[in-house]
Amino acid sequence: MSKTTEKPHKPRRKCRFRLFLFGIALPAIMVVLLCNYTPKAYLPTEPENPDEVSRYLTHELGPDFFNNIQFDRAFDLRVTQDGLNDIIASQLWFEEFEEIAFNDPMIVFGNNSIFLMGTLEYAGASTVLTIAAAPAMDVDGNICINIQSIQLGALPVTSLVGYLAQKIFDQSHECFEGEEDIEVMTQAIIRNEPFEPIFELSGHKARVTKFTLTPGELLLTFQPIP
């Protein structure tokens, strides 16, 4: 009579430990991959003349605005995406709060939508921050930016960034000294609340009464305020 030998079972403990490690590592890998994602539309502009104010601002947008606001009648102001990004790039953007830095911002106009993108740096790592909004005007003529989502790479972080933005705002009131209207507007944008779209430039006031967003362009209708 021959003896039958049983094959030893592989230790289940080792298998479970490997599965446990995989379960921890996979989400971490996914977070890294999502954060490293760069939207195809993120192409920050290099200013034509880094040492000068944007020519689009001084030779096109600025003169167009000031020439029209002299008259007591509504007027349209066309803002191109490329022109606005040239203005932004010429400001040599680099904002830092504690260990977080934000630079190379740019704007993308879409159909009834607007996207703000920029590079966020923290602890030696960088990722692209994307804020998507669908601005709308209510029956009272106030505008709400309507932030739809905030992402780091492809990772949704709307609540986290909203909290950080409010924290930065609360510690930056001195930056708005003498510009209370801008302070109120900034707070409304952070809270996703409507605000009065009234702007004052060089002693001239005007209200936005209508706007249209299309790919690459923003069309604003202003009504001067005496």
Backbone hydrogen bonds, N-H to C=O, Kabsch-Sander energy under -0.5 kcal/mol:
donor,donor_aa,acceptor,acceptor_aa,energy
5,T,3,K,-0.5
15,C,11,P,-1.1
16,R,12,R,-2.7
17,F,13,R,-2.3
18,R,14,K,-2.2
19,L,15,C,-2.3
20,F,16,R,-2.2
21,L,17,F,-2.5
22,F,18,R,-2.7
23,G,19,L,-2.5
24,I,20,F,-1.6
25,A,21,L,-2.9
26,L,22,F,-2.7
28,A,24,I,-1.2
29,I,25,A,-2.8
30,M,26,L,-2.7
31,V,27,P,-2.4
32,V,28,A,-2.2
33,L,29,I,-2.6
34,L,30,M,-2.7
35,C,31,V,-2.6
36,N,32,V,-1.8
37,Y,34,L,-0.9
42,Y,39,P,-1.6
43,L,41,A,-1.4
52,E,49,N,-2.4
58,T,54,S,-2.1
59,H,55,R,-2.8
60,E,56,Y,-1.1
61,L,56,Y,-2.8
62,G,57,L,-2.2
64,D,60,E,-2.1
65,F,61,L,-2.3
66,F,62,G,-2.6
67,N,63,P,-2.4
68,N,64,D,-1.3
69,I,65,F,-2.2
70,Q,66,F,-0.6
71,F,68,N,-1.4
73,R,71,F,-1.9
75,F,222,F,-2.2
77,L,220,L,-3.1
79,V,77,L,-0.6
79,V,218,L,-3.2
80,T,78,R,-0.6
81,Q,216,G,-2.5
84,L,80,T,-2.6
85,N,81,Q,-2.3
86,D,82,D,-1.6
87,I,83,G,-1.9
88,I,84,L,-2.4
89,A,85,N,-2.6
90,S,86,D,-1.8
91,Q,88,I,-1.3
92,L,89,A,-1.5
95,E,102,F,-2.7
97,F,100,I,-3.3
100,I,97,F,-2.8
101,A,121,E,-2.3
102,F,95,E,-3.4
103,N,119,T,-2.2
104,D,93,W,-0.6
106,M,117,M,-2.4
108,V,115,F,-2.3
110,G,113,S,-2.8
112,N,110,G,-0.8
112,N,213,L,-2.0
113,S,110,G,-1.0
114,I,133,A,-2.3
115,F,108,V,-2.5
116,L,131,I,-2.4
117,M,106,M,-2.7
117,M,115,F,-0.5
118,G,129,L,-1.7
119,T,103,N,-3.0
120,L,118,G,-0.5
120,L,127,T,-3.4
121,E,101,A,-3.0
122,Y,125,A,-3.0
123,A,99,E,-0.6
125,A,122,Y,-2.2
127,T,120,L,-2.2
128,V,35,C,-0.5
128,V,37,Y,-0.5
129,L,118,G,-3.4
129,L,127,T,-0.5
130,T,151,Q,-2.5
131,I,116,L,-3.0
132,A,130,T,-0.5
132,A,149,S,-2.7
133,A,114,I,-2.4
134,A,145,I,-0.6
134,A,146,N,-2.0
136,A,144,C,-2.1
138,D,142,N,-2.7
141,G,138,D,-1.9
143,I,195,F,-2.5
144,C,136,A,-2.6
148,Q,132,A,-2.9
149,S,132,A,-1.5
151,Q,130,T,-2.5
152,L,155,L,-2.7
153,G,128,V,-3.4
153,G,151,Q,-0.6
154,A,34,L,-3.1
154,A,152,L,-0.6
155,L,152,L,-2.4
157,V,150,I,-3.1
161,V,157,V,-2.6
162,G,158,T,-2.1
163,Y,159,S,-2.0
164,L,160,L,-2.3
165,A,161,V,-2.9
166,Q,162,G,-1.9
167,K,163,Y,-2.0
168,I,164,L,-2.6
169,F,165,A,-2.4
170,D,166,Q,-2.5
171,Q,167,K,-1.0
171,Q,168,I,-0.5
172,S,169,F,-1.8
175,C,172,S,-1.5
176,F,173,H,-1.5
177,E,174,E,-1.2
179,E,176,F,-2.9
183,E,179,E,-1.9
184,V,180,E,-2.6
185,M,181,D,-2.2
186,T,182,I,-2.6
187,Q,183,E,-2.3
188,A,184,V,-2.1
189,I,185,M,-2.1
190,I,186,T,-2.3
191,R,187,Q,-2.1
192,N,188,A,-0.5
192,N,189,I,-0.9
193,E,188,A,-3.2
195,F,143,I,-2.0
198,I,196,E,-2.1
199,F,206,A,-2.9
201,L,204,H,-2.7
204,H,201,L,-2.0
205,K,225,I,-0.6
206,A,199,F,-2.3
207,R,223,Q,-2.3
208,V,197,P,-2.6
209,T,207,R,-0.6
209,T,221,T,-2.8
210,K,221,T,-1.1
212,T,219,L,-2.2
214,T,212,T,-0.5
214,T,217,E,-2.5
216,G,109,F,-1.3
217,E,214,T,-2.6
218,L,79,V,-2.8
219,L,212,T,-2.7
220,L,77,L,-2.7
220,L,218,L,-0.6
221,T,210,K,-2.8
222,F,75,F,-3.1
222,F,220,L,-0.5
223,Q,207,R,-2.3
225,I,205,K,-2.8
